[in-house]
């Protein structure tokens, strides 16, 4: 799946530009006997005394024929990953990374915004062409 690979690399580069260190690619966790693979684990040093921020990121491209179908899949993954992380790595915050085109064309719609709010999704909007993070939501 070449598109995923290029988006994956571009997002990693964007995250590193913001001072994050990729610690796991992928971040594999096991909830009882269910293996889960989140695209990335990363951390950023806050201050020597305070430790670090830790995140997990599921990267999506939204390049398929049905954005709503991809959204359903991404939401399901996000909820399952967040549940597992809450028990296994509760200090790690989970994000869904979406390209700016998908955010502008779908995630700004009322339907998506309601789903984001109801499910407490944390979103990172990225531009894969310039390898930059546009915003954290």
C-alpha positions in Angstrom: 0.0 0.0 0.0 2.3 2.8 -1.2 0.0 5.7 -0.3 0.0 4.7 3.3 3.7 4.4 3.4 4.3 7.9 1.9 1.7 9.4 4.3 3.2 7.5 7.2 6.7 8.8 6.4 5.5 12.3 5.9 3.6 12.3 9.2 6.6 10.9 11.0 8.8 13.7 9.6 6.2 16.3 10.6 6.1 15.0 14.2 9.8 15.0 14.5 9.9 18.6 13.2 7.8 19.5 16.3 10.3 18.0 18.7 8.8 14.5 19.1 10.9 11.3 19.2 9.4 8.3 17.5 9.7 5.5 20.1 7.6 2.8 18.4 6.8 2.2 14.8 4.4 0.5 15.2 3.4 0.7 18.8 2.4 -2.9 19.6 0.3 -3.7 22.7 -1.6 -6.8 23.8 -4.8 -6.5 25.6 -5.2 -10.0 27.2 -4.8 -12.2 24.2 -5.7 -9.5 21.5 -2.7 -8.0 19.8 -3.1 -4.4 18.6 -0.8 -2.3 16.4 -1.1 1.4 16.6 0.9 3.2 13.8 3.2 5.2 16.1 4.3 5.8 19.7 6.2 9.0 20.4 7.3 11.1 23.3 8.7 14.6 23.9 10.7 15.7 26.9 8.9 18.4 28.9 11.6 19.2 31.4 14.2 17.2 33.1 12.2 17.1 36.4 8.8 16.6 34.8 9.4 13.7 32.5 7.8 13.5 29.1 4.6 13.7 27.1 3.7 10.3 25.5 1.4 9.9 22.6 0.1 7.1 20.3 -1.0 8.0 16.8 -3.1 6.2 14.3 -2.3 7.7 10.9 -5.0 7.7 8.2 -4.8 8.8 4.5 -8.6 8.9 3.6 -7.8 8.2 0.0 -10.4 5.4 -0.6 -13.7 5.6 -2.4 -15.8 6.1 0.7 -14.7 8.6 3.3 -17.5 7.6 5.6 -16.5 4.0 5.5 -12.9 5.0 6.3 -14.2 7.2 9.1 -16.2 4.3 10.6 -13.1 2.1 10.5 -10.8 4.9 12.0 -13.3 5.6 14.7 -13.6 1.9 15.6 -9.9 1.5 15.7 -9.5 4.7 17.8 -12.1 3.5 20.4 -10.5 0.1 20.7 -7.0 1.4 21.0 -8.0 4.0 23.5 -9.7 1.4 25.7 -6.6 -0.8 25.6 -4.2 2.1 26.3 -6.3 3.2 29.2 -5.4 0.0 31.0 -2.0 -0.8 29.6 -0.4 2.7 29.2 -2.7 5.2 30.8 -0.1 8.0 30.5 -0.2 7.8 26.7 -2.6 10.1 24.8 -4.1 8.7 21.6 -4.5 10.8 18.5 -6.0 10.2 15.0 -3.9 11.8 12.3 -5.7 13.0 9.2 -4.5 14.8 6.1 -5.6 18.4 5.8 -7.6 17.7 2.6 -9.7 15.1 4.4 -10.1 17.5 7.4 -11.2 20.4 5.2 -13.6 18.2 3.1 -15.1 15.9 5.7 -13.9 16.5 9.3 -15.3 20.1 9.3 -18.8 18.8 8.6 -21.3 18.8 11.4 -21.6 15.0 11.3 -17.9 14.5 11.8 -17.6 17.3 14.4 -20.4 15.7 16.4 -18.8 12.3 16.2 -15.5 13.8 17.3 -17.1 15.6 20.3 -19.2 12.6 21.4 -16.3 10.2 21.2 -13.6 12.6 22.5 -11.4 12.0 19.5 -8.1 13.9 19.5 -7.1 14.8 16.0 -3.8 15.9 14.4 -4.2 17.5 11.0 -1.2 17.2 8.8 0.0 18.2 5.3 1.8 15.3 3.7 3.2 17.4 0.8 5.2 19.8 3.1 5.5 17.3 6.0 4.0 19.6 8.6 1.4 19.4 11.3 -1.3 22.0 10.7 -3.1 21.7 14.0 -3.8 19.6 17.1 -7.5 19.3 18.0 
